[in-house]
Structures are given as C-alpha cells and as structure tokens.
Amino acid sequence: MDHYTTALYVTTVSQVEPVVRHFFETQILPSNIQRLGVAVSGGADSVALFHLLTPLCRAAGIETVVLHLNHGLRPESVAEADFVRRLADTQRLKFHSRAAELLKHPRKNLSLEMAAREERLKFYFEASSANRLNAITTGHHADDLCETVLLRLTRGSGIAGLSGLKPISNITSQHDQTKLTFYRPLLRISSAVLRDWLNEHRFTWHEDRSNLDCDIPRNNVRHCVMPFLRENLSPDINASLCRSAESLRDDEAFLQEIAEGALASLQYNGALLIAALLKHPPAIQRRILRLWLFKNNSAHAAGLKTVDSILAHCRNTDTARTMQLDRNYRLVICGELLSIQSEFQRKRPSSVELIIGGSIQWADYLIETSASRGIKSITPGIGIYPALCSLDASKLAGRNLIVRSRKPGDRIAPTGFQGSRKIKDIMIDAKIPRHLRDTMPVIACGDEVIWIPGYRIARGYTLDSEDAAALRITITKGQPGS
C-alpha cells in the first residue's frame, strides 16, 4: 500500500478534505467498490466521515449505505438513531439500523466494552450481507490510534498490537468465513480538528456523555494519560505515537507474511505440529501461534503473555500437558500435536435430531441445514471447519437425520471408494488427537453414518445431477453465543 504524502498527525482544518480525498482516490477507488457502508454513530467523528465521504462517493458513482447500531446503553440512544436516520435522508441515502440490548442480555466472561465491540462486528456482517456491501468505512481518527497504542502497551502487546489501528483491515466471520474490509479514512486526522471542521461548516452532531467517564480505560487514557504525557514529556506525543505505529505496521506486515506462509505447513487437521513450530525464530513462532489461535476461536488467548506461556509449554516436556486458556477452552499437548479443547469436548455429547431448514447448537458446533439445489461442498479435512456437504434430498425423504459422536464399530462407505472403512481408522489416519475423537460430530441417518464433516459423504447419498434437489448441511465451530 502506498504511503500518504500528508502528515501523520493532521491538526489543521485546511488539510482535512485533501487528506480524505487522497485516501479515497488511492485506497477506495482502486478497489472497484460499488456499494460502501458508512458507519455513523451520531458522534462528531462519524458525522465528519459522513459529510466528507458522501460527496466523494456520489461523484465516483459509489452507492452509499448509512449504518447505525443502537447499543441500547443510554437513554439518548433512540434520539441518536433518529438523528442519523435524518442525516441519511438529507442525502437520500439508504439507512440500515438495528437495536441491541446489551444491558438486558449481558455476555458471559466479556466486559461491556468488548460485548459492544462483538455486537458491532456482528451488525456489520449482517448489514454487509443484506446490502451487498463491498466494504465499510469507520470514523476512527488519529487520537483513537494513539489511545489504542497506549492501551495495548499496558497489556504487554507485541508489534502487532503496538502498530495500532490500520488504515485498511480485513476481518473474517467465524460463522461462515466471509470476509469484510474496513477502511479508516480519518486515521491521520486529530479529533479536535475534525470538530473544528464540523463547526466551520456548521454541521451538528450528538455528544456521547459516556465518553467523559474515566472509569472506562480508553477514556482514562484520553482525558488523563495523554494530557499528562503532552505536558510533562512531549507536546508532540500524538504525532510521535502515530509515527511509531506506522513504522511498526510496516515491520509487522513483513513478519506476518512470513508467518502466514509457514502456518499452512504446520497445521494438521486443525492442530499444530510442535517440532516444526519450534524450528522457526521466536518472532515467527509467536505470530504463527497467534494466527492459529485466531483461526480456532481463541483470539482472547492471543495476547503476548499467553502466547509466550504456550510456547514455554511446547519447549519444556517436563511441564503439564494441558493449559487452561479460559473457563471454556484449554490447550492440549498430545504427542507432537498442539490442539485446543473446549469444555464441550471433555464429555461425549448426546445425539440430537437435525432441524431441516434450521440450525442447532451441538457442543461447540453450529449445524445449519437448508433446502437447496445442486452440489456445493467444503471439504477441508476432518477436524477443520467450516465444512459443508450436499446430500440427495430424494434419498432422505421421510427419514430423520441426527448429529452424534462416533460409536464403537462405526463405519462409512465413502463416495469414490470401494467397501467401507472404520471411522476410528479414518480419524487415526487424519491424526486427530485421541481426546478429540469422541466429541467430533458425525451425521447419521438411522444407524448409518452418511457424513464425517470435512470428509466424503457416504455412497448412495450423492446427487445424480447438478440441479437435483439437495439438503445442504453446514457445520462451523465456535463457543455458543460467540
């Protein structure tokens, strides 16, 4: 990505529009975006983003959709949602909104701030799908970047964390592996100068009074720590932090590219090969491990302290062979494999009948079924998710499907092979750790196993033609409620 020609920390109103225009022309336009979501909370930063970006999108023929999530945390939330709706109406733009109830339905093991973040991501993925968006823009500014760097420094982050927010980032949904791109056009502009720009143009916005609550860590950094640093250490602390973050982003991008290339060769059906992992330099080991934790629904355990502790377990064969990540997940070292076990995988789950045209949670797997036509499949290998298969609907008519664990003597007659094979042998060949084999899902029709997720379906259930009626089953992995 080309570097900007503007200052890293913009503090003059005259630079605001050129900086945003430069970002738009060098980052958004070349991406051939047709439909762009603009996240607007109603606060100064997102309202500035709206007014700066809307005319550029209109001139470029990019359809804009205004996105607003009402977190339901404050009495003013309803008024803010109405304000953003009217803002969209002034430009005749589509408005997509939803209300959340975080206070009524608190998330276990999550702070309110983290629960709100998760709810926003969920909303963005929903909005992106409903409106066929190519990307979403957010109003994060340079001061957000500075605060993020300091907060992560106190938590003991590595280069990835200390590089702060990125101008462009991609997030993958754990539910269906769809990717969403986020653009942050204001990331070089200070919060104060955005407000000056709004005032100069006589644009109004809503103030969120909770931003003054210094019991919230980010607000404490904003109102207490940053002023102290400016007064006592460096009046240019914001610019210095932005400069450091950009330098670290460049370093991280290079190291991450190496780690991503290495990870593919170190995974075996979702587990990590320990000996091969430890052959890499420590800096790459950490990145490989963080990537693997993210891919296995354990992003919460990807902090530097936890990652270093995991690597210590891998290096020292005298240490315990398990490590608790949180109340729901633990790390298991079995032979030369490093794997993650959830609380649901410590006992054999009961059999559950599938709901055709619906979804069920079985242990920590989400299983969805739908009527469809034609063949579509995802077969990444046993133990790797998401997995998807298409079964012949006519051969299942009037019969019940269940999800269950393997049973002693279970066999499957895989499509493309003669005879049948023991499921036990298939799992051993796939090097599935022993402690995981009895808690992995298989799909059965009566007493017959017809699909091992990630593997072939059984003979007799394949589709006869490309447009035949099909029952599609998708299995993703993740803690319920995540």
C-alpha positions as CSV (number, residue, x, y, z in Angstrom):
1,M,0.0,0.0,0.0
2,D,1.4,3.4,-1.0
3,H,2.3,5.8,1.8
4,Y,0.4,9.0,2.1
5,T,2.1,12.3,1.2
6,T,0.4,14.1,4.1
7,A,1.5,14.5,7.7
8,L,1.0,11.5,10.1
9,Y,-1.0,13.7,12.5
10,V,-3.1,16.3,10.9
11,T,-4.0,19.3,13.1
12,T,-5.2,22.0,10.6
13,V,-8.6,22.3,9.2
14,S,-7.3,23.1,5.7
15,Q,-5.8,19.6,5.4
16,V,-8.9,17.7,6.4
17,E,-10.5,17.5,3.0
18,P,-7.3,16.9,1.0
19,V,-6.3,14.0,3.3
20,V,-9.7,12.3,3.0
21,R,-9.7,12.9,-0.8
22,H,-6.2,11.4,-1.1
23,F,-7.3,8.3,0.9
24,F,-10.4,7.9,-1.2
25,E,-8.5,8.2,-4.5
26,T,-5.6,6.0,-3.6
27,Q,-7.3,3.3,-1.4
28,I,-11.0,3.1,-2.1
29,L,-11.3,4.0,-5.8
30,P,-8.7,1.4,-6.9
31,S,-10.6,-1.3,-5.1
32,N,-13.5,-1.0,-7.5
33,I,-16.1,-0.7,-4.7
34,Q,-19.7,-0.4,-5.9
35,R,-21.5,-0.3,-2.6
36,L,-19.9,1.2,0.5
37,G,-21.2,1.2,4.1
38,V,-20.6,4.3,6.2
39,A,-20.8,3.5,10.0
40,V,-22.3,6.6,11.7
41,S,-22.9,6.6,15.4
42,G,-24.0,10.2,15.5
43,G,-20.8,11.4,17.3
44,A,-18.5,14.1,15.8
45,D,-16.0,11.7,14.2
46,S,-18.5,9.6,12.3
47,V,-20.6,12.6,11.3
48,A,-17.5,14.2,9.9
49,L,-16.8,11.0,8.0
50,F,-20.3,11.1,6.6
51,H,-20.1,14.6,5.3
52,L,-16.6,14.2,3.9
53,L,-17.2,10.9,2.2
54,T,-20.7,11.3,0.8
55,P,-19.8,13.8,-2.0
56,L,-16.8,11.8,-3.0
57,C,-18.8,8.6,-3.3
58,R,-21.6,10.3,-5.2
59,A,-19.1,11.8,-7.7
60,A,-17.5,8.4,-8.2
61,G,-20.8,6.6,-8.6
62,I,-20.4,4.5,-5.5
63,E,-23.7,3.7,-3.8
64,T,-23.5,4.6,-0.1
65,V,-25.5,2.9,2.8
66,V,-25.5,4.6,6.2
67,L,-25.1,2.0,9.0
68,H,-26.1,2.6,12.6
69,L,-26.2,0.2,15.6
70,N,-28.2,1.4,18.6
71,H,-26.3,-0.3,21.5
72,G,-29.2,0.4,23.9
73,L,-26.8,1.5,26.6
74,R,-28.0,5.1,27.2
75,P,-31.4,6.9,27.2
76,E,-30.1,9.1,24.4
77,S,-29.6,6.2,22.1
78,V,-33.1,6.4,20.4
79,A,-32.6,10.1,19.7
80,E,-29.1,9.4,18.2
81,A,-30.6,6.7,15.9
82,D,-33.2,9.2,14.8
83,F,-30.6,11.9,14.2
84,V,-28.5,9.5,12.0
85,R,-31.6,8.4,10.1
86,R,-32.5,12.1,9.3
87,L,-28.8,12.6,8.3
88,A,-29.1,9.8,5.7
89,D,-32.4,11.3,4.5
90,T,-30.8,14.6,3.8
91,Q,-28.6,12.9,1.2
92,R,-31.3,10.4,0.1
93,L,-29.2,7.5,1.2
94,K,-30.3,4.1,2.3
95,F,-30.3,3.7,6.1
96,H,-29.7,0.3,7.8
97,S,-30.1,0.1,11.5
98,R,-30.6,-2.3,14.3
99,A,-31.1,-2.0,18.1
100,A,-29.1,-4.2,20.5
101,E,-29.9,-5.0,24.1
102,L,-26.6,-5.4,25.8
103,L,-27.7,-4.5,29.2
104,K,-30.7,-6.9,29.1
105,H,-28.6,-9.7,27.8
106,P,-25.1,-9.4,29.2
107,R,-22.3,-11.6,27.7
108,K,-20.6,-14.1,29.9
109,N,-16.9,-13.5,30.5
110,L,-17.0,-10.3,28.5
111,S,-16.7,-6.6,29.6
112,L,-19.5,-4.4,28.4
113,E,-16.9,-2.7,26.1
114,M,-15.9,-6.0,24.5
115,A,-19.5,-7.2,24.2
116,A,-20.4,-3.9,22.4
117,R,-17.5,-4.5,20.0
118,E,-18.6,-8.0,19.2
119,E,-22.2,-6.8,18.7
120,R,-20.9,-4.1,16.2
121,L,-19.0,-6.7,14.2
122,K,-22.0,-8.9,14.1
123,F,-24.1,-6.0,12.9
124,Y,-21.6,-5.0,10.2
125,F,-21.5,-8.6,8.8
126,E,-25.4,-8.6,8.8
127,A,-25.6,-5.2,7.1
128,S,-22.9,-6.2,4.6
129,S,-24.8,-9.3,3.6
130,A,-28.2,-7.6,3.5
131,N,-27.0,-4.6,1.4
132,R,-24.3,-6.5,-0.7
133,L,-21.6,-4.1,0.5
134,N,-18.1,-4.4,-0.7
135,A,-16.6,-2.6,2.3
136,I,-17.4,-0.5,5.4
137,T,-15.8,2.8,6.5
138,T,-15.5,3.9,10.1
139,G,-14.7,7.2,11.8
140,H,-11.6,6.1,13.7
141,H,-9.2,9.1,13.9
142,A,-5.5,9.7,14.9
143,D,-6.3,10.1,18.6
144,D,-8.1,6.7,18.6
145,L,-4.8,5.3,17.2
146,C,-2.7,6.9,19.9
147,E,-5.0,5.6,22.7
148,T,-5.1,2.1,21.2
149,V,-1.3,2.0,21.2
150,L,-1.0,3.0,24.8
151,L,-3.8,0.7,26.0
152,R,-2.1,-2.2,24.2
153,L,1.3,-1.3,25.6
154,T,-0.1,-1.6,29.2
155,R,-1.3,-5.1,28.3
156,G,2.1,-6.3,27.1
157,S,1.3,-6.4,23.3
158,G,3.9,-7.3,20.7
159,I,4.5,-5.4,17.4
160,A,1.0,-6.4,16.0
161,G,-0.8,-4.7,18.9
162,L,1.5,-1.7,19.2
163,S,1.1,-1.0,15.5
164,G,-2.4,0.1,16.5
165,L,-5.4,0.5,14.1
166,K,-4.7,0.0,10.4
167,P,-6.0,2.3,7.6
168,I,-7.4,-0.9,5.9
169,S,-8.1,-4.2,7.7
170,N,-9.9,-7.4,6.9
171,I,-12.0,-9.4,9.4
172,T,-13.2,-12.9,8.7
173,S,-16.5,-14.1,10.2
174,Q,-16.1,-17.1,12.4
175,H,-19.6,-18.2,11.4
176,D,-19.3,-18.6,7.7
177,Q,-15.7,-17.4,6.9
178,T,-17.0,-14.4,4.8
179,K,-14.5,-11.5,4.8
180,L,-15.3,-7.9,5.4
181,T,-13.0,-5.0,4.6
182,F,-12.9,-1.9,6.8
183,Y,-11.5,1.5,5.6
184,R,-10.5,4.2,8.1
185,P,-10.1,7.5,6.0
186,L,-9.7,9.7,9.1
187,L,-6.8,7.8,10.8
188,R,-4.3,10.7,10.2
189,I,-6.6,13.4,11.5
190,S,-6.9,14.6,15.1
191,S,-10.3,14.5,16.8
192,A,-10.0,18.2,17.6
193,V,-9.5,19.3,14.0
194,L,-12.5,17.1,12.9
195,R,-14.7,19.1,15.3
196,D,-13.2,22.4,14.1
197,W,-14.0,21.3,10.5
198,L,-17.6,20.4,11.5
199,N,-18.0,23.8,13.3
200,E,-16.6,25.7,10.3
201,H,-19.2,24.0,8.1
202,R,-22.0,24.4,10.7
203,F,-22.7,20.7,10.9
204,T,-24.2,19.3,14.1
205,W,-23.6,16.1,15.9
206,H,-24.5,14.3,19.2
207,E,-22.2,14.2,22.2
208,D,-21.9,10.8,23.9
209,R,-21.7,11.7,27.6
210,S,-20.2,8.3,28.4
211,N,-17.0,9.4,26.7
212,L,-16.3,11.5,29.8
213,D,-16.5,8.5,32.2
214,C,-12.8,8.0,33.2
215,D,-13.7,4.6,34.8
216,I,-13.6,3.3,31.2
217,P,-9.9,2.6,30.4
218,R,-9.9,4.3,26.9
219,N,-11.5,7.5,28.4
220,N,-8.9,7.5,31.2
221,V,-6.1,7.4,28.6
222,R,-7.8,10.2,26.6
223,H,-8.6,12.6,29.4
224,C,-5.8,11.8,32.0
225,V,-2.8,10.0,30.5
226,M,-2.5,11.8,27.2
227,P,-2.7,15.3,28.7
228,F,-0.1,14.3,31.3
229,L,2.3,13.0,28.6
230,R,1.9,16.1,26.5
231,E,2.6,18.4,29.4
232,N,5.4,16.5,31.0
233,L,7.2,14.5,28.3
234,S,6.4,15.7,24.8
235,P,4.0,18.2,23.4
236,D,4.1,16.2,20.2
237,I,3.3,12.9,21.8
238,N,0.4,12.2,19.4
239,A,2.5,12.7,16.3
240,S,5.3,10.5,17.8
241,L,2.9,7.7,18.6
242,C,1.4,7.9,15.1
243,R,4.9,7.7,13.6
244,S,5.9,4.8,15.8
245,A,2.7,2.9,14.9
246,E,3.3,3.3,11.2
247,S,6.8,2.1,11.4
248,L,5.7,-0.9,13.5
249,R,2.9,-1.6,10.9
250,D,5.5,-2.0,8.2
251,D,7.6,-4.4,10.3
252,E,4.5,-6.4,11.3
253,A,3.3,-6.7,7.7
254,F,6.6,-8.2,6.7
255,L,6.8,-10.7,9.6
256,Q,3.1,-11.6,9.3
257,E,3.6,-12.5,5.6
258,I,6.3,-15.0,6.7
259,A,4.1,-16.4,9.5
260,E,1.1,-16.9,7.2
261,G,3.2,-18.8,4.7
262,A,4.6,-21.0,7.5
263,L,1.3,-21.8,9.2
264,A,-0.1,-23.8,6.3
265,S,2.7,-26.3,6.5
266,L,2.5,-26.6,10.3
267,Q,-1.2,-27.5,10.7
268,Y,-2.5,-31.0,10.8
269,N,-6.3,-31.1,10.8
270,G,-6.5,-28.0,12.9
271,A,-3.7,-29.0,15.3
272,L,-0.2,-27.5,15.2
273,L,2.9,-29.6,14.7
274,I,5.1,-28.6,17.7
275,A,8.5,-29.7,16.5
276,A,8.1,-27.9,13.2
277,L,6.8,-24.8,15.0
278,L,9.8,-24.6,17.3
279,K,12.2,-24.6,14.3
280,H,11.2,-21.1,13.5
281,P,12.7,-18.0,15.2
282,P,10.8,-16.8,18.3
283,A,9.3,-13.8,16.5
284,I,7.8,-16.0,13.8
285,Q,6.7,-18.7,16.4
286,R,4.6,-16.0,18.2
287,R,2.9,-14.9,15.0
288,I,2.2,-18.4,13.9
289,L,0.7,-19.2,17.2
290,R,-1.4,-16.0,17.2
291,L,-2.7,-16.8,13.8
292,W,-3.6,-20.3,14.8
293,L,-5.4,-19.1,18.0
294,F,-7.5,-16.7,15.9
295,K,-8.4,-19.4,13.5
296,N,-9.5,-21.6,16.4
297,N,-11.9,-19.2,18.1
298,S,-9.4,-18.3,20.7
299,A,-8.4,-14.8,19.8
300,H,-8.9,-13.9,23.5
301,A,-5.8,-16.0,24.3
302,A,-3.6,-14.4,21.6
303,G,-2.0,-11.8,23.9
304,L,1.8,-11.8,24.2
305,K,1.9,-13.1,27.8
306,T,-0.4,-16.1,27.0
307,V,1.4,-16.8,23.7
308,D,4.8,-16.9,25.4
309,S,3.4,-19.2,28.1
310,I,2.1,-21.6,25.5
311,L,5.5,-21.7,23.7
312,A,7.1,-22.4,27.1
313,H,4.9,-25.4,27.4
314,C,5.8,-26.6,24.0
315,R,9.6,-26.3,24.7
316,N,9.6,-27.9,28.1
317,T,8.5,-31.5,28.1
318,D,8.5,-31.6,31.9
319,T,5.6,-29.1,32.2
320,A,1.9,-30.1,32.4
321,R,0.4,-31.3,29.1
322,T,-2.6,-29.1,29.4
323,M,-3.0,-25.3,29.8
324,Q,-6.3,-23.6,30.7
325,L,-7.0,-20.7,28.3
326,D,-10.2,-19.6,30.0
327,R,-13.2,-21.3,31.5
328,N,-14.3,-22.6,28.2
329,Y,-11.1,-23.6,26.4
330,R,-7.9,-25.4,27.3
331,L,-4.8,-26.2,25.3
332,V,-3.8,-29.8,25.0
333,I,-0.3,-31.2,24.1
334,C,-0.8,-34.7,22.8
335,G,2.4,-36.3,21.3
336,E,3.7,-33.8,18.8
337,L,0.4,-32.0,18.3
338,L,-0.9,-28.9,20.0
339,S,-4.7,-28.6,19.9
340,I,-7.5,-26.7,21.6
341,Q,-10.2,-28.5,23.6
342,S,-13.5,-26.8,24.6
343,E,-15.5,-27.6,27.7
344,F,-17.9,-29.5,25.5
345,Q,-15.1,-31.8,24.3
346,R,-14.5,-33.2,27.7
347,K,-17.5,-35.4,27.6
348,R,-19.4,-37.2,24.8
349,P,-22.4,-35.1,23.7
350,S,-25.8,-36.6,23.3
351,S,-27.3,-37.4,19.9
352,V,-29.6,-34.6,18.5
353,E,-32.0,-34.7,15.7
354,L,-31.3,-32.1,12.9
355,I,-33.9,-29.5,12.2
356,I,-34.3,-29.3,8.5
357,G,-34.3,-25.7,7.4
358,G,-33.0,-24.5,10.7
359,S,-30.0,-24.6,13.0
360,I,-28.9,-26.3,16.2
361,Q,-26.0,-26.0,18.6
362,W,-24.3,-29.3,19.3
363,A,-21.5,-28.9,21.8
364,D,-19.5,-26.0,20.4
365,Y,-20.6,-26.7,16.8
366,L,-23.3,-24.8,14.9
367,I,-25.1,-27.1,12.5
368,E,-27.3,-25.5,9.8
369,T,-29.4,-27.3,7.2
370,S,-31.2,-25.8,4.2
371,A,-33.1,-27.0,1.1
372,S,-31.1,-26.2,-2.0
373,R,-30.3,-27.4,-5.5
374,G,-27.1,-28.7,-6.9
375,I,-23.7,-29.6,-5.5
376,K,-21.8,-27.4,-3.1
377,S,-19.2,-28.7,-0.7
378,I,-16.4,-27.6,1.6
379,T,-14.1,-30.5,2.5
380,P,-11.0,-29.0,4.2
381,G,-10.3,-32.2,6.0
382,I,-11.6,-33.9,9.2
383,G,-11.4,-31.6,12.2
384,I,-11.2,-28.4,10.0
385,Y,-14.2,-26.1,9.9
386,P,-16.3,-24.8,8.3
387,A,-17.4,-27.9,6.5
388,L,-20.3,-28.2,4.1
389,C,-21.9,-31.1,2.1
390,S,-24.9,-31.5,-0.2
391,L,-27.0,-34.7,0.1
392,D,-29.6,-36.0,-2.2
393,A,-32.9,-34.8,-0.8
394,S,-34.9,-37.5,-2.5
395,K,-32.9,-40.3,-0.8
396,L,-33.6,-38.7,2.6
397,A,-37.3,-38.0,2.2
398,G,-39.2,-39.1,5.3
399,R,-36.1,-40.1,7.2
400,N,-34.6,-38.4,10.3
401,L,-31.0,-37.1,10.4
402,I,-29.1,-36.9,13.6
403,V,-25.8,-35.5,14.7
404,R,-23.8,-37.6,17.2
405,S,-20.4,-38.7,18.3
406,R,-18.8,-41.8,16.8
407,K,-19.8,-45.2,18.3
408,P,-17.7,-48.3,18.6
409,G,-17.7,-50.2,15.3
410,D,-19.0,-47.2,13.2
411,R,-18.2,-47.4,9.6
412,I,-18.8,-45.3,6.5
413,A,-18.8,-46.3,2.8
414,P,-17.1,-43.2,1.3
415,T,-18.1,-42.0,-2.2
416,G,-15.3,-42.9,-4.6
417,F,-14.1,-45.8,-2.6
418,Q,-15.0,-49.5,-2.7
419,G,-16.2,-51.1,0.5
420,S,-16.4,-49.3,3.8
421,R,-13.9,-48.0,6.4
422,K,-13.9,-47.8,10.2
423,I,-14.4,-44.2,11.4
424,K,-11.8,-44.9,14.1
425,D,-9.2,-45.7,11.4
426,I,-10.1,-42.6,9.3
427,M,-9.6,-40.4,12.4
428,I,-6.3,-42.1,13.2
429,D,-5.1,-41.7,9.7
430,A,-6.1,-38.0,9.9
431,K,-4.0,-37.8,13.1
432,I,-7.0,-36.5,15.1
433,P,-5.8,-36.4,18.8
434,R,-7.3,-39.1,20.9
435,H,-9.0,-36.7,23.3
436,L,-11.0,-35.1,20.4
437,R,-12.2,-38.2,18.5
438,D,-15.3,-38.9,20.7
439,T,-16.5,-35.3,20.7
440,M,-16.4,-34.6,17.0
441,P,-19.7,-34.6,15.1
442,V,-20.8,-37.2,12.6
443,I,-24.1,-37.1,10.6
444,A,-26.1,-40.3,10.6
445,C,-29.4,-41.5,9.1
446,G,-30.7,-44.1,11.3
447,D,-27.7,-46.3,12.3
448,E,-25.8,-45.4,9.1
449,V,-23.1,-42.7,9.2
450,I,-23.5,-40.7,6.0
451,W,-21.1,-37.8,6.5
452,I,-18.0,-37.1,8.5
453,P,-17.6,-33.3,8.3
454,G,-14.6,-32.3,6.2
455,Y,-14.5,-35.8,4.6
456,R,-16.5,-37.5,1.9
457,I,-20.2,-38.3,2.2
458,A,-21.4,-41.9,2.0
459,R,-22.2,-43.7,-1.2
460,G,-25.9,-43.6,-2.1
461,Y,-26.4,-40.0,-0.9
462,T,-24.7,-38.2,-3.7
463,L,-26.6,-36.0,-6.1
464,D,-27.4,-37.5,-9.5
465,S,-27.3,-34.2,-11.4
466,E,-26.1,-30.6,-10.9
467,D,-29.6,-29.2,-10.5
468,A,-31.1,-32.0,-8.3
469,A,-32.9,-31.1,-5.0
470,A,-30.3,-31.1,-2.2
471,L,-30.1,-30.9,1.5
472,R,-27.2,-28.7,2.4
473,I,-25.5,-29.1,5.8
474,T,-23.0,-26.6,7.1
475,I,-21.0,-27.0,10.3
476,T,-19.0,-24.3,11.9
477,K,-17.1,-24.3,15.1
478,G,-17.4,-21.8,17.9
479,Q,-18.5,-21.3,21.5
480,P,-22.3,-20.9,21.8
481,G,-23.2,-17.2,21.9
482,S,-20.0,-16.1,20.3
